[in-house]
Amino acid sequence: MRLNTRKNWAAVASLATIALLASGCSSTDTPAASGEAGGKVSLTLATFNNFGYTDEFLKEYTDANPNVTITHQQAATAPDARTNLTTRLAAGGEGLADVEAIEIDWMPELSQLPGAFVDLESPDVEGRWLSWKEDQGRTPDGTLIGYGTDIGPQAVCYREDLVKAAGLPSDPAAFAEYLGGKDATWDDYFKAGHDFVAKSDSAWFDSANAVYHSMVGQVENAYEDPKTGEPVKLADNKVIQDMFTNVLTESKDLSAGLTQWEGDWDSAFQNNGFATMLCPAWMTGSIEERAGGVTGWNIADVYPGGGSNWGGSFLTVPATGKHTEEAQKLAAWLSAPEQQIKAFENAGTFPSQTKAQTEKALLDSKNDFFNNAPTGQIFSSRAIALNDTKPIFRGVNYFTIHTAIQNGITRVDVNKSQDAETSWKGVLTEFSELGF
């Protein structure tokens, strides 16, 4: 497979090959009471958005390991975390945290650099994860470099009060059926949106890019040939071009024209900016953070196009760390089933661990903010729906190509500087400049 040609990744690959050496370490599932060489150990943990790792949560580990202190570096957004990670990798790993969180879309590129991360294989974690989740955390040669945290089964989060005010079916069961129920399609979702905006001053959804991201996440081989790993020429990729055009056509009337994680998006939660969000489990925590004081949110057990997974992350241990053994122990503890249930209760991050998914504590979970929605049952149902979907292939160029397309959507939906046809030509130009 060919790495993309961006200079920063060429630099990372070169430095990783020459300067970074992988080191295998043992681990344990539970907190250990010994530090390296019996001394004090200071660990840094780098995450983004909200993993559910509150101060109280992390104190459980340090209470059981009094020789360990943890500094949690929480980036506001995933792009911020990615920039920091790639910059430091390109500098030889200096300044990386002892435990670095990685989002799934970055993993195909980072998995080409196995020397940059510790081999995390251990009998203590065998069989812990869903098989497809564990496979995502491995390099092409099979090295396990990422302990899976969450997965992102998707439902539809919505403002029940705004939907009701528009005269549409609004309680969760009725709203799910209104969107098409078990056979919901994207056309159903857009049609419902047109019904809504005709009777409301709010937009139907927040972001055209969020809709596109969710739609393309149901395409088996969106951008690359799974046999060769080579990118499919975008000019010949009718599925993607049609999806791009369809999303932007619908967005003219339905989108709030926002960019997720930016200030205007944050503010829209407080001013009835939109009625629905395509909602992976982890997004519930982000909504609650921004919509404090707004009482109308709920969750419907439904999703256009069937099952869909958005996101899901991993914990890695950079090989340049001073305390890689202790860092691996922390990563193993954070990704254990018991901790992942607590993280779900804190932030809605749905566990990727098979044992956690069948625990009564998870299935009985409810979320007061979302009108006491049975989130454990809803997202378990949406996770089961993933069993009927085909595996999605993401090669080493997925993130780069996806970013080029999202830039094109932003020009139309957010900046409103181009129409869809002109912006697609710009996407093709950006694709060609990547050197594929």
Summary of the structure (lengths in Angstrom):
residues: 436
radius of gyration: 21.6
end to end distance: 11.7
largest distance: 67.7
contacts: 1525
relative contact order: 0.18
helix: 47%
strand: 15%
